[in-house]
């Protein structure tokens, strides 16, 4: 199969969706498999080996959920024509659908690997691994998380081409917030150039978030990263809420805890304020845990 056709398959992965909920299960599994391939580990991946690793990735880079099902992407990725699962014995499907239970995948030593056409393309074009990885990262995760995901899975993008920047969105957001972080007011410049200040999407563009002022915040690089990781969120109305799962000592106090229950700095115009629907999405799909407790005066 031609490289362009292989790329198209990965570009159109059938990612589960329900309304605006995120489900990055398949992209994270593919990134893990691409990392193994890049490292020269071409043997099929046993589900029992990848289960814990994929679950950790889902907890760290996926939305907060009560349970995490690594068996779903491992099995369902076959439907996209890029993955094959084999087992020592036939596995029983669930009563409600064609999925198999995690216990079946483990008991029958299920293994997964890229389909033959995909493997042939990866062998023929060594640049395809970083290209596919860059594609998946761009489509499913904000840019601030890309280095962390790559480091965790052990993948390099050294052969990937440059990625286009949304310079107009950045300019509009920084102008709206007068080149100051909406959380801490950071506004350092080198000469006349603003540094370490980003235009952050509230609802990620990978999840259908528009490139408009009401879906953006000017954030310093620290608050951008912690916002995209879910260490804090902003409630409709502008109140900053820090997660009860976030912790630390001096750095935590200085960057996050002192801002808990404060309000963000508003943009120049009322119509540029963050839209409640985008803030609600971030609180539901990105924010980890629950807001920290605020002691009453009597406590």
LUMTOR-865750 format. One line per field, with one value per atom (N, C-alpha, C): residue number from 1; residue in three letters; atom name; x, y, z. Coordinates in steps of 0.05 Angstrom, whole numbers. Layout:
N
resi = c(NUM;...)
resn = c(ALA;...)
name = c(CA;...)
X = c(X;...)
Y = c(Y;...)
Z = c(Z;...)
END
This chain:
299
resi = c(1;1;1;2;2;2;3;3;3;4;4;4;5;5;5;6;6;6;7;7;7;8;8;8;9;9;9;10;10;10;11;11;11;12;12;12;13;13;13;14;14;14;15;15;15;16;16;16;17;17;17;18;18;18;19;19;19;20;20;20;21;21;21;22;22;22;23;23;23;24;24;24;25;25;25;26;26;26;27;27;27;28;28;28;29;29;29;30;30;30;31;31;31;32;32;32;33;33;33;34;34;34;35;35;35;36;36;36;37;37;37;38;38;38;39;39;39;40;40;40;41;41;41;42;42;42;43;43;43;44;44;44;45;45;45;46;46;46;47;47;47;48;48;48;49;49;49;50;50;50;51;51;51;52;52;52;53;53;53;54;54;54;55;55;55;56;56;56;57;57;57;58;58;58;59;59;59;60;60;60;61;61;61;62;62;62;63;63;63;64;64;64;65;65;65;66;66;66;67;67;67;68;68;68;69;69;69;70;70;70;71;71;71;72;72;72;73;73;73;74;74;74;75;75;75;76;76;76;77;77;77;78;78;78;79;79;79;80;80;80;81;81;81;82;82;82;83;83;83;84;84;84;85;85;85;86;86;86;87;87;87;88;88;88;89;89;89;90;90;90;91;91;91;92;92;92;93;93;93;94;94;94;95;95;95;96;96;96;97;97;97;98;98;98;99;99;99;100;100;100;101;101;101;102;102;102;103;103;103;104;104;104;105;105;105;106;106;106;107;107;107;108;108;108;109;109;109;110;110;110;111;111;111;112;112;112;113;113;113;114;114;114;115;115;115;116;116;116;117;117;117;118;118;118;119;119;119;120;120;120;121;121;121;122;122;122;123;123;123;124;124;124;125;125;125;126;126;126;127;127;127;128;128;128;129;129;129;130;130;130;131;131;131;132;132;132;133;133;133;134;134;134;135;135;135;136;136;136;137;137;137;138;138;138;139;139;139;140;140;140;141;141;141;142;142;142;143;143;143;144;144;144;145;145;145;146;146;146;147;147;147;148;148;148;149;149;149;150;150;150;151;151;151;152;152;152;153;153;153;154;154;154;155;155;155;156;156;156;157;157;157;158;158;158;159;159;159;160;160;160;161;161;161;162;162;162;163;163;163;164;164;164;165;165;165;166;166;166;167;167;167;168;168;168;169;169;169;170;170;170;171;171;171;172;172;172;173;173;173;174;174;174;175;175;175;176;176;176;177;177;177;178;178;178;179;179;179;180;180;180;181;181;181;182;182;182;183;183;183;184;184;184;185;185;185;186;186;186;187;187;187;188;188;188;189;189;189;190;190;190;191;191;191;192;192;192;193;193;193;194;194;194;195;195;195;196;196;196;197;197;197;198;198;198;199;199;199;200;200;200;201;201;201;202;202;202;203;203;203;204;204;204;205;205;205;206;206;206;207;207;207;208;208;208;209;209;209;210;210;210;211;211;211;212;212;212;213;213;213;214;214;214;215;215;215;216;216;216;217;217;217;218;218;218;219;219;219;220;220;220;221;221;221;222;222;222;223;223;223;224;224;224;225;225;225;226;226;226;227;227;227;228;228;228;229;229;229;230;230;230;231;231;231;232;232;232;233;233;233;234;234;234;235;235;235;236;236;236;237;237;237;238;238;238;239;239;239;240;240;240;241;241;241;242;242;242;243;243;243;244;244;244;245;245;245;246;246;246;247;247;247;248;248;248;249;249;249;250;250;250;251;251;251;252;252;252;253;253;253;254;254;254;255;255;255;256;256;256;257;257;257;258;258;258;259;259;259;260;260;260;261;261;261;262;262;262;263;263;263;264;264;264;265;265;265;266;266;266;267;267;267;268;268;268;269;269;269;270;270;270;271;271;271;272;272;272;273;273;273;274;274;274;275;275;275;276;276;276;277;277;277;278;278;278;279;279;279;280;280;280;281;281;281;282;282;282;283;283;283;284;284;284;285;285;285;286;286;286;287;287;287;288;288;288;289;289;289;290;290;290;291;291;291;292;292;292;293;293;293;294;294;294;295;295;295;296;296;296;297;297;297;298;298;298;299;299;299)
resn = c(UNK;UNK;UNK;UNK;UNK;UNK;UNK;UNK;UNK;UNK;UNK;UNK;UNK;UNK;UNK;UNK;UNK;UNK;UNK;UNK;UNK;UNK;UNK;UNK;UNK;UNK;UNK;UNK;UNK;UNK;UNK;UNK;UNK;UNK;UNK;UNK;UNK;UNK;UNK;UNK;UNK;UNK;UNK;UNK;UNK;UNK;UNK;UNK;UNK;UNK;UNK;UNK;UNK;UNK;UNK;UNK;UNK;UNK;UNK;UNK;UNK;UNK;UNK;UNK;UNK;UNK;UNK;UNK;UNK;UNK;UNK;UNK;UNK;UNK;UNK;UNK;UNK;UNK;UNK;UNK;UNK;UNK;UNK;UNK;UNK;UNK;UNK;UNK;UNK;UNK;UNK;UNK;UNK;UNK;UNK;UNK;UNK;UNK;UNK;UNK;UNK;UNK;UNK;UNK;UNK;UNK;UNK;UNK;UNK;UNK;UNK;UNK;UNK;UNK;UNK;UNK;UNK;UNK;UNK;UNK;UNK;UNK;UNK;UNK;UNK;UNK;UNK;UNK;UNK;UNK;UNK;UNK;UNK;UNK;UNK;UNK;UNK;UNK;UNK;UNK;UNK;UNK;UNK;UNK;UNK;UNK;UNK;UNK;UNK;UNK;UNK;UNK;UNK;UNK;UNK;UNK;UNK;UNK;UNK;UNK;UNK;UNK;UNK;UNK;UNK;UNK;UNK;UNK;UNK;UNK;UNK;UNK;UNK;UNK;UNK;UNK;UNK;UNK;UNK;UNK;UNK;UNK;UNK;UNK;UNK;UNK;UNK;UNK;UNK;UNK;UNK;UNK;UNK;UNK;UNK;UNK;UNK;UNK;UNK;UNK;UNK;UNK;UNK;UNK;UNK;UNK;UNK;UNK;UNK;UNK;UNK;UNK;UNK;UNK;UNK;UNK;UNK;UNK;UNK;UNK;UNK;UNK;UNK;UNK;UNK;UNK;UNK;UNK;UNK;UNK;UNK;UNK;UNK;UNK;UNK;UNK;UNK;UNK;UNK;UNK;UNK;UNK;UNK;UNK;UNK;UNK;UNK;UNK;UNK;UNK;UNK;UNK;UNK;UNK;UNK;UNK;UNK;UNK;UNK;UNK;UNK;UNK;UNK;UNK;UNK;UNK;UNK;UNK;UNK;UNK;UNK;UNK;UNK;UNK;UNK;UNK;UNK;UNK;UNK;UNK;UNK;UNK;UNK;UNK;UNK;UNK;UNK;UNK;UNK;UNK;UNK;UNK;UNK;UNK;UNK;UNK;UNK;UNK;UNK;UNK;UNK;UNK;UNK;UNK;UNK;UNK;UNK;UNK;UNK;UNK;UNK;UNK;UNK;UNK;UNK;UNK;UNK;UNK;UNK;UNK;UNK;UNK;UNK;UNK;UNK;UNK;UNK;UNK;UNK;UNK;UNK;UNK;UNK;UNK;UNK;UNK;UNK;UNK;UNK;UNK;UNK;UNK;UNK;UNK;UNK;UNK;UNK;UNK;UNK;UNK;UNK;UNK;UNK;UNK;UNK;UNK;UNK;UNK;UNK;UNK;UNK;UNK;UNK;UNK;UNK;UNK;UNK;UNK;UNK;UNK;UNK;UNK;UNK;UNK;UNK;UNK;UNK;UNK;UNK;UNK;UNK;UNK;UNK;UNK;UNK;UNK;UNK;UNK;UNK;UNK;UNK;UNK;UNK;UNK;UNK;UNK;UNK;UNK;UNK;UNK;UNK;UNK;UNK;UNK;UNK;UNK;UNK;UNK;UNK;UNK;UNK;UNK;UNK;UNK;UNK;UNK;UNK;UNK;UNK;UNK;UNK;UNK;UNK;UNK;UNK;UNK;UNK;UNK;UNK;UNK;UNK;UNK;UNK;UNK;UNK;UNK;UNK;UNK;UNK;UNK;UNK;UNK;UNK;UNK;UNK;UNK;UNK;UNK;UNK;UNK;UNK;UNK;UNK;UNK;UNK;UNK;UNK;UNK;UNK;UNK;UNK;UNK;UNK;UNK;UNK;UNK;UNK;UNK;UNK;UNK;UNK;UNK;UNK;UNK;UNK;UNK;UNK;UNK;UNK;UNK;UNK;UNK;UNK;UNK;UNK;UNK;UNK;UNK;UNK;UNK;UNK;UNK;UNK;UNK;UNK;UNK;UNK;UNK;UNK;UNK;UNK;UNK;UNK;UNK;UNK;UNK;UNK;UNK;UNK;UNK;UNK;UNK;UNK;UNK;UNK;UNK;UNK;UNK;UNK;UNK;UNK;UNK;UNK;UNK;UNK;UNK;UNK;UNK;UNK;UNK;UNK;UNK;UNK;UNK;UNK;UNK;UNK;UNK;UNK;UNK;UNK;UNK;UNK;UNK;UNK;UNK;UNK;UNK;UNK;UNK;UNK;UNK;UNK;UNK;UNK;UNK;UNK;UNK;UNK;UNK;UNK;UNK;UNK;UNK;UNK;UNK;UNK;UNK;UNK;UNK;UNK;UNK;UNK;UNK;UNK;UNK;UNK;UNK;UNK;UNK;UNK;UNK;UNK;UNK;UNK;UNK;UNK;UNK;UNK;UNK;UNK;UNK;UNK;UNK;UNK;UNK;UNK;UNK;UNK;UNK;UNK;UNK;UNK;UNK;UNK;UNK;UNK;UNK;UNK;UNK;UNK;UNK;UNK;UNK;UNK;UNK;UNK;UNK;UNK;UNK;UNK;UNK;UNK;UNK;UNK;UNK;UNK;UNK;UNK;UNK;UNK;UNK;UNK;UNK;UNK;UNK;UNK;UNK;UNK;UNK;UNK;UNK;UNK;UNK;UNK;UNK;UNK;UNK;UNK;UNK;UNK;UNK;UNK;UNK;UNK;UNK;UNK;UNK;UNK;UNK;UNK;UNK;UNK;UNK;UNK;UNK;UNK;UNK;UNK;UNK;UNK;UNK;UNK;UNK;UNK;UNK;UNK;UNK;UNK;UNK;UNK;UNK;UNK;UNK;UNK;UNK;UNK;UNK;UNK;UNK;UNK;UNK;UNK;UNK;UNK;UNK;UNK;UNK;UNK;UNK;UNK;UNK;UNK;UNK;UNK;UNK;UNK;UNK;UNK;UNK;UNK;UNK;UNK;UNK;UNK;UNK;UNK;UNK;UNK;UNK;UNK;UNK;UNK;UNK;UNK;UNK;UNK;UNK;UNK;UNK;UNK;UNK;UNK;UNK;UNK;UNK;UNK;UNK;UNK;UNK;UNK;UNK;UNK;UNK;UNK;UNK;UNK;UNK;UNK;UNK;UNK;UNK;UNK;UNK;UNK;UNK;UNK;UNK;UNK;UNK;UNK;UNK;UNK;UNK;UNK;UNK;UNK;UNK;UNK;UNK;UNK;UNK;UNK;UNK;UNK;UNK;UNK;UNK;UNK;UNK;UNK;UNK;UNK;UNK;UNK;UNK;UNK;UNK;UNK;UNK;UNK;UNK;UNK;UNK;UNK;UNK;UNK;UNK;UNK;UNK;UNK;UNK;UNK;UNK;UNK;UNK;UNK;UNK;UNK;UNK;UNK;UNK;UNK;UNK;UNK;UNK;UNK;UNK;UNK;UNK;UNK;UNK;UNK;UNK;UNK;UNK;UNK;UNK;UNK;UNK;UNK;UNK;UNK;UNK;UNK;UNK;UNK;UNK;UNK;UNK;UNK;UNK;UNK;UNK;UNK;UNK;UNK;UNK;UNK;UNK;UNK;UNK;UNK;UNK;UNK;UNK;UNK;UNK;UNK;UNK;UNK;UNK;UNK;UNK;UNK;UNK;UNK;UNK;UNK;UNK;UNK;UNK;UNK;UNK;UNK;UNK;UNK;UNK;UNK;UNK;UNK;UNK;UNK;UNK;UNK;UNK;UNK;UNK;UNK;UNK;UNK;UNK;UNK;UNK;UNK;UNK;UNK)
name = c(N;CA;C;N;CA;C;N;CA;C;N;CA;C;N;CA;C;N;CA;C;N;CA;C;N;CA;C;N;CA;C;N;CA;C;N;CA;C;N;CA;C;N;CA;C;N;CA;C;N;CA;C;N;CA;C;N;CA;C;N;CA;C;N;CA;C;N;CA;C;N;CA;C;N;CA;C;N;CA;C;N;CA;C;N;CA;C;N;CA;C;N;CA;C;N;CA;C;N;CA;C;N;CA;C;N;CA;C;N;CA;C;N;CA;C;N;CA;C;N;CA;C;N;CA;C;N;CA;C;N;CA;C;N;CA;C;N;CA;C;N;CA;C;N;CA;C;N;CA;C;N;CA;C;N;CA;C;N;CA;C;N;CA;C;N;CA;C;N;CA;C;N;CA;C;N;CA;C;N;CA;C;N;CA;C;N;CA;C;N;CA;C;N;CA;C;N;CA;C;N;CA;C;N;CA;C;N;CA;C;N;CA;C;N;CA;C;N;CA;C;N;CA;C;N;CA;C;N;CA;C;N;CA;C;N;CA;C;N;CA;C;N;CA;C;N;CA;C;N;CA;C;N;CA;C;N;CA;C;N;CA;C;N;CA;C;N;CA;C;N;CA;C;N;CA;C;N;CA;C;N;CA;C;N;CA;C;N;CA;C;N;CA;C;N;CA;C;N;CA;C;N;CA;C;N;CA;C;N;CA;C;N;CA;C;N;CA;C;N;CA;C;N;CA;C;N;CA;C;N;CA;C;N;CA;C;N;CA;C;N;CA;C;N;CA;C;N;CA;C;N;CA;C;N;CA;C;N;CA;C;N;CA;C;N;CA;C;N;CA;C;N;CA;C;N;CA;C;N;CA;C;N;CA;C;N;CA;C;N;CA;C;N;CA;C;N;CA;C;N;CA;C;N;CA;C;N;CA;C;N;CA;C;N;CA;C;N;CA;C;N;CA;C;N;CA;C;N;CA;C;N;CA;C;N;CA;C;N;CA;C;N;CA;C;N;CA;C;N;CA;C;N;CA;C;N;CA;C;N;CA;C;N;CA;C;N;CA;C;N;CA;C;N;CA;C;N;CA;C;N;CA;C;N;CA;C;N;CA;C;N;CA;C;N;CA;C;N;CA;C;N;CA;C;N;CA;C;N;CA;C;N;CA;C;N;CA;C;N;CA;C;N;CA;C;N;CA;C;N;CA;C;N;CA;C;N;CA;C;N;CA;C;N;CA;C;N;CA;C;N;CA;C;N;CA;C;N;CA;C;N;CA;C;N;CA;C;N;CA;C;N;CA;C;N;CA;C;N;CA;C;N;CA;C;N;CA;C;N;CA;C;N;CA;C;N;CA;C;N;CA;C;N;CA;C;N;CA;C;N;CA;C;N;CA;C;N;CA;C;N;CA;C;N;CA;C;N;CA;C;N;CA;C;N;CA;C;N;CA;C;N;CA;C;N;CA;C;N;CA;C;N;CA;C;N;CA;C;N;CA;C;N;CA;C;N;CA;C;N;CA;C;N;CA;C;N;CA;C;N;CA;C;N;CA;C;N;CA;C;N;CA;C;N;CA;C;N;CA;C;N;CA;C;N;CA;C;N;CA;C;N;CA;C;N;CA;C;N;CA;C;N;CA;C;N;CA;C;N;CA;C;N;CA;C;N;CA;C;N;CA;C;N;CA;C;N;CA;C;N;CA;C;N;CA;C;N;CA;C;N;CA;C;N;CA;C;N;CA;C;N;CA;C;N;CA;C;N;CA;C;N;CA;C;N;CA;C;N;CA;C;N;CA;C;N;CA;C;N;CA;C;N;CA;C;N;CA;C;N;CA;C;N;CA;C;N;CA;C;N;CA;C;N;CA;C;N;CA;C;N;CA;C;N;CA;C;N;CA;C;N;CA;C;N;CA;C;N;CA;C;N;CA;C;N;CA;C;N;CA;C;N;CA;C;N;CA;C;N;CA;C;N;CA;C;N;CA;C;N;CA;C;N;CA;C;N;CA;C;N;CA;C;N;CA;C;N;CA;C;N;CA;C;N;CA;C;N;CA;C;N;CA;C;N;CA;C;N;CA;C;N;CA;C;N;CA;C;N;CA;C;N;CA;C;N;CA;C;N;CA;C;N;CA;C;N;CA;C;N;CA;C;N;CA;C;N;CA;C;N;CA;C;N;CA;C;N;CA;C;N;CA;C;N;CA;C;N;CA;C;N;CA;C;N;CA;C;N;CA;C;N;CA;C;N;CA;C;N;CA;C;N;CA;C;N;CA;C;N;CA;C;N;CA;C;N;CA;C;N;CA;C;N;CA;C;N;CA;C;N;CA;C;N;CA;C;N;CA;C;N;CA;C;N;CA;C)
X = c(17;0;18;10;25;26;48;52;28;19;-3;-29;-33;-57;-54;-29;-24;-29;-19;-22;-52;-67;-95;-110;-101;-114;-110;-86;-80;-94;-96;-109;-138;-151;-179;-186;-169;-175;-203;-217;-244;-243;-239;-237;-265;-269;-296;-303;-329;-338;-366;-372;-400;-403;-416;-417;-390;-381;-354;-334;-340;-321;-297;-273;-248;-244;-231;-224;-198;-175;-149;-137;-153;-143;-127;-139;-126;-100;-101;-76;-53;-59;-38;-27;-44;-35;-17;-26;-10;17;18;43;62;51;67;78;62;71;91;88;107;134;133;158;173;159;172;184;170;180;205;205;228;252;247;268;278;267;275;261;240;225;201;205;185;167;171;155;127;106;79;79;61;59;38;46;27;10;-16;-34;-25;-18;-10;14;31;55;48;28;22;-1;-15;-39;-32;-13;-7;4;21;33;12;-7;-28;-47;-52;-70;-57;-31;-17;-19;-16;-18;-46;-66;-94;-99;-88;-92;-78;-55;-39;-48;-54;-60;-88;-105;-133;-150;-176;-194;-197;-205;-209;-233;-229;-251;-250;-272;-272;-257;-256;-242;-230;-209;-194;-193;-201;-203;-183;-160;-139;-146;-164;-171;-187;-201;-217;-200;-181;-165;-149;-139;-123;-139;-165;-182;-194;-204;-219;-202;-176;-159;-158;-166;-168;-188;-209;-230;-220;-196;-185;-166;-162;-145;-116;-107;-79;-67;-84;-76;-88;-74;-83;-78;-98;-96;-98;-80;-80;-79;-88;-87;-83;-75;-70;-95;-117;-143;-164;-187;-208;-218;-224;-233;-263;-277;-306;-311;-329;-337;-356;-359;-378;-406;-425;-452;-465;-456;-469;-457;-432;-419;-397;-380;-359;-333;-332;-308;-303;-278;-271;-263;-267;-261;-230;-222;-194;-183;-199;-191;-186;-201;-197;-171;-165;-140;-116;-118;-95;-93;-116;-116;-106;-113;-105;-81;-66;-40;-43;-64;-69;-45;-39;-18;-28;-18;-26;-1;-5;17;5;21;12;5;-15;-23;1;1;23;29;8;12;26;18;30;60;65;93;110;100;115;121;102;106;127;126;145;173;176;202;212;194;202;209;196;200;205;231;238;228;221;211;181;168;139;133;149;144;141;161;158;135;131;109;82;78;52;49;71;70;63;75;69;40;30;2;-17;-12;-29;-28;-4;-2;-17;-14;-27;-57;-67;-96;-110;-95;-109;-99;-77;-67;-57;-59;-48;-17;-6;23;39;28;43;48;32;34;52;58;73;100;116;142;139;119;115;107;88;78;101;117;139;160;165;184;175;149;138;138;131;129;156;176;202;204;192;191;204;217;231;218;216;205;227;251;274;271;256;253;228;211;186;191;174;177;166;170;161;130;119;90;81;60;49;39;43;34;10;-8;-31;-25;-10;0;-22;-43;-65;-80;-84;-98;-81;-55;-37;-38;-36;-36;-62;-85;-110;-113;-104;-107;-89;-64;-45;-54;-65;-75;-99;-117;-140;-133;-111;-103;-79;-74;-53;-26;-20;6;13;-7;-3;-16;-4;-16;-42;-64;-90;-90;-71;-71;-52;-27;-7;2;-5;3;30;43;70;70;90;90;119;138;166;170;187;194;225;234;262;264;271;268;239;229;200;185;199;187;177;152;141;152;161;172;157;158;146;117;103;74;60;40;26;-3;-14;-43;-54;-68;-78;-107;-113;-140;-153;-177;-191;-202;-220;-228;-208;-192;-171;-182;-165;-174;-176;-161;-163;-191;-205;-232;-253;-246;-266;-268;-248;-249;-241;-256;-251;-228;-215;-193;-205;-218;-230;-225;-229;-221;-236;-261;-276;-267;-250;-239;-209;-199;-170;-164;-140;-129;-100;-91;-62;-50;-32;-20;10;24;53;58;82;87;81;86;80;50;35;6;-7;5;-5;-2;22;27;8;7;-10;-39;-47;-75;-82;-64;-69;-67;-52;-50;-73;-88;-111;-105;-82;-76;-94;-104;-124;-143;-166;-185;-196;-213;-226;-256;-271;-299;-313;-337;-352;-355;-348;-348;-319;-300;-272;-257;-269;-255;-235;-211;-190;-193;-194;-197;-174;-159;-136;-144;-133;-141;-131;-146;-137;-116;-111;-90;-63;-63;-38;-26;0;14;43;56;84;90;114;122;122;145;147;137;145;137;107;95;66;51;61;48;50;73;77;62;61;49;19;10;-17;-34;-25;-42;-51;-33;-40;-62;-65;-86;-113;-114;-139;-161;-183;-208;-205;-182;-180;-193;-197;-208;-186;-190;-170;-172;-150;-151;-168;-188;-206;-193;-203;-193;-203;-193;-200;-230;-242;-270;-288;-312;-330;-336;-338;-345;-322;-298;-275;-272;-290;-288;-292;-278;-281;-310;-319;-347;-351;-374;-379;-378;-387;-387;-359;-339;-312;-299;-305;-295;-306;-332;-345;-332;-326;-312;-285;-270;-243;-246;-265;-269;-278;-292;-302;-282;-268;-252;-221;-212;-184;-177;-192;-186;-186;-165;-162;-172;-186;-195;-217;-217;-237;-224;-238;-226;-218;-196;-185;-205;-205;-222;-213;-231;-225;-235;-216;-224;-241;-261;-277;-263;-271;-257;-257;-276;-277;-259;-248;-231;-202)
Y = c(-24;0;25;45;70;85;99;113;132;146;165;151;126;111;103;95;88;112;135;159;166;162;167;150;124;106;117;125;135;162;178;204;201;179;176;154;151;131;135;114;116;119;144;149;151;137;137;165;171;198;195;212;215;245;259;288;300;315;327;314;289;275;266;266;258;228;215;187;182;189;187;159;138;111;101;102;91;106;133;148;141;138;132;104;85;58;58;72;73;86;108;121;101;86;65;45;36;16;29;54;67;70;76;79;52;30;4;-2;5;1;17;42;59;49;36;25;-2;-12;-37;-61;-57;-79;-85;-104;-109;-133;-146;-169;-160;-178;-171;-163;-146;-136;-152;-164;-178;-158;-163;-144;-142;-164;-164;-145;-142;-125;-95;-89;-61;-50;-68;-60;-38;-42;-23;3;1;24;42;30;45;57;42;53;78;77;100;124;120;141;153;136;146;162;154;170;197;198;222;241;231;248;246;230;228;242;244;257;240;253;240;222;197;177;159;146;128;102;94;70;74;59;62;34;33;7;6;-5;-8;-29;-47;-69;-59;-37;-27;-19;-1;6;-18;-35;-58;-76;-79;-96;-80;-56;-41;-29;-26;-14;-31;-57;-74;-63;-49;-39;-17;-6;16;6;-20;-31;-28;-21;-17;-36;-53;-69;-97;-116;-144;-156;-170;-184;-214;-229;-258;-269;-294;-306;-336;-349;-378;-394;-383;-397;-376;-384;-365;-352;-326;-311;-305;-307;-302;-272;-264;-235;-229;-203;-195;-201;-203;-209;-186;-161;-138;-129;-137;-129;-148;-141;-159;-155;-138;-134;-160;-163;-185;-173;-189;-180;-178;-161;-159;-186;-199;-225;-246;-244;-262;-255;-229;-221;-231;-230;-239;-269;-282;-312;-326;-315;-328;-315;-300;-288;-274;-256;-241;-222;-220;-203;-185;-161;-142;-132;-125;-114;-99;-82;-68;-88;-82;-99;-101;-122;-127;-104;-91;-68;-45;-41;-19;-25;-50;-58;-55;-63;-60;-31;-13;15;27;18;28;19;-5;-15;1;6;19;49;62;90;96;97;102;128;148;173;172;149;147;146;134;133;161;178;205;221;216;231;223;197;187;197;196;205;235;251;280;285;269;271;265;244;236;256;266;287;312;320;345;342;319;316;311;301;292;305;320;332;360;378;405;404;424;424;423;435;436;408;388;361;343;352;335;325;343;333;313;317;298;271;270;245;230;245;232;221;235;226;201;200;177;152;155;131;124;143;137;140;161;165;191;192;216;225;251;263;275;266;279;280;261;261;276;285;298;326;334;361;382;407;429;430;439;440;469;473;500;512;538;552;569;571;588;616;631;657;677;676;695;691;666;660;670;665;674;704;718;747;758;747;756;752;728;722;739;742;758;788;797;824;827;807;808;810;797;797;816;834;854;843;820;807;801;792;784;758;741;715;721;708;712;702;685;674;690;694;706;734;743;769;770;747;746;761;780;796;803;785;790;794;813;818;818;810;812;834;858;881;887;885;889;864;841;815;801;794;779;750;740;713;697;670;651;656;667;671;658;642;627;635;628;630;602;597;570;567;545;538;527;535;524;496;496;471;467;446;441;440;451;450;421;403;374;363;377;368;387;401;418;446;454;481;501;523;543;561;573;592;620;625;651;660;686;697;684;677;665;637;625;598;600;623;626;639;634;647;653;676;682;671;651;638;637;641;636;607;599;571;552;560;543;539;560;557;544;548;534;504;495;467;455;468;457;458;477;479;456;450;429;401;399;374;370;391;388;393;407;413;435;451;471;476;487;495;522;532;558;553;559;555;577;572;593;616;640;662;671;653;661;653;637;628;606;609;589;567;542;520;501;496;478;451;430;403;393;376;364;343;336;317;331;357;372;377;375;379;387;394;403;421;434;451;480;493;521;527;511;516;513;494;490;513;522;545;570;575;599;600;577;577;570;553;543;550;541;542;570;590;617;629;616;626;612;592;577;595;595;611;640;649;675;676;699;700;708;699;706;736;746;773;773;791;791;802;795;807;836;849;877;882;864;868;846;853;833;810;815;794;774;781;763;745;748;731;701;683;654;646;632;623;600;600;579;551;547;520;509;526;517;512;529;524;499;494;470;445;447;424;419;439;436;423;433;422;393;385;358;339;348;331;333;353;357;358;373;376;349;345;320;323;303;303;322;334;354;379;401;426;422;434;432;445;434;445;472;490;516;518;519;520;544;540;562;576;601;615;600;583;568;544;536;512;518)
Z = c(0;0;0;-15;-17;10;14;40;45;24;28;38;28;37;66;74;102;120;111;127;130;109;110;130;132;151;180;186;213;218;196;199;206;197;201;221;241;262;273;277;288;318;327;355;367;389;402;410;408;417;427;446;455;461;444;447;443;463;462;481;489;507;491;505;493;498;479;482;466;478;463;465;469;474;450;426;402;396;395;389;408;434;453;448;442;436;411;390;366;371;387;394;409;427;440;420;402;382;363;356;338;353;379;394;395;399;399;371;350;323;319;327;323;339;361;378;368;346;334;346;362;374;356;338;317;323;346;352;361;358;367;397;405;432;447;469;485;501;501;516;545;557;585;590;569;572;570;552;547;564;578;594;614;631;652;640;619;607;594;580;566;587;608;629;642;647;658;639;613;594;593;595;596;620;643;668;666;654;653;631;607;585;574;587;579;599;594;613;639;660;686;684;690;689;714;721;744;738;712;704;677;671;646;632;607;593;571;577;556;536;544;525;501;504;482;458;461;437;426;444;435;417;422;406;382;388;368;346;351;331;305;308;284;264;274;256;237;243;227;205;204;183;187;211;216;237;248;272;270;279;279;307;317;343;339;351;350;378;382;408;405;426;425;422;432;429;423;411;406;432;430;454;452;474;475;474;456;456;479;485;505;495;513;506;490;496;484;457;451;426;419;399;390;405;425;441;458;466;484;511;532;559;562;580;587;597;612;623;601;579;556;542;538;526;541;568;584;585;590;593;568;544;519;506;521;512;486;484;460;454;428;418;396;395;374;359;334;318;294;282;258;236;220;198;178;162;144;125;114;96;111;136;152;157;165;170;145;122;97;91;96;92;111;136;156;149;138;130;106;87;62;66;85;90;119;127;155;167;149;159;166;160;165;195;211;240;252;250;261;248;222;209;220;224;235;264;279;307;309;292;291;283;265;256;279;294;316;339;345;366;358;333;324;324;317;315;342;362;386;412;412;436;432;452;449;448;435;430;456;478;503;515;507;518;500;476;458;469;480;491;513;531;553;543;524;513;499;483;469;488;510;529;543;550;565;548;522;505;493;494;484;454;443;414;406;383;372;347;343;319;302;305;292;261;250;220;211;230;222;212;193;182;201;196;213;213;235;238;236;222;218;244;248;272;266;286;283;294;278;288;292;276;279;305;312;338;361;360;381;384;361;362;374;366;376;406;416;444;461;453;468;469;447;446;465;465;482;511;519;547;552;533;535;542;530;533;562;577;605;610;626;634;649;641;654;683;690;717;735;727;745;736;712;703;691;687;675;648;645;620;613;615;610;580;573;545;542;519;512;491;499;482;479;454;449;444;448;441;467;468;491;490;513;515;535;531;550;555;535;538;514;520;499;497;474;469;472;494;500;492;478;473;499;505;528;520;500;488;465;466;447;419;400;372;362;376;369;376;394;402;391;370;357;368;384;395;374;371;350;358;337;341;344;366;371;399;404;430;453;450;472;479;463;468;474;482;487;513;523;547;541;549;548;574;571;595;592;614;614;609;602;595;618;643;665;668;667;671;646;622;599;602;610;613;635;658;680;673;657;648;630;610;591;604;626;641;660;666;684;713;719;747;757;739;747;724;730;710;716;699;704;702;723;723;707;697;684;704;695;713;719;713;715;740;758;782;776;786;782;803;795;813;809;831;831;839;826;831;858;871;896;891;866;860;855;852;848;875;877;902;898;919;917;941;940;961;952;951;945;916;897;869;866;880;879;891;914;927;909;897;882;856;842;816;815;834;832;857;881;904;911;908;915;897;873;855;858;875;879;889;875;879;872;862;850;823;812;785;765;741;720;713;702;692;667;666;643;618;595;570;567;547;543;538;523;516;528;537;549;530;504;485;481;492;490;514;534;557;550;564;558;559;538;537;557;571;591;580;555;544;540;534;531;558;578;605;617;612;622;609;583;570;583;588;600;628;644;671;671;650;648;635;614;597;602;616;621;650;666;694;709;725;740;768;778;805;810;834;842;852;853;864;893;901;928;948;972;993;1001;1007;1017;1046;1065;1093;1100;1117;1126;1149;1155;1177;1203;1208;1234;1234;1211;1210;1218)
END
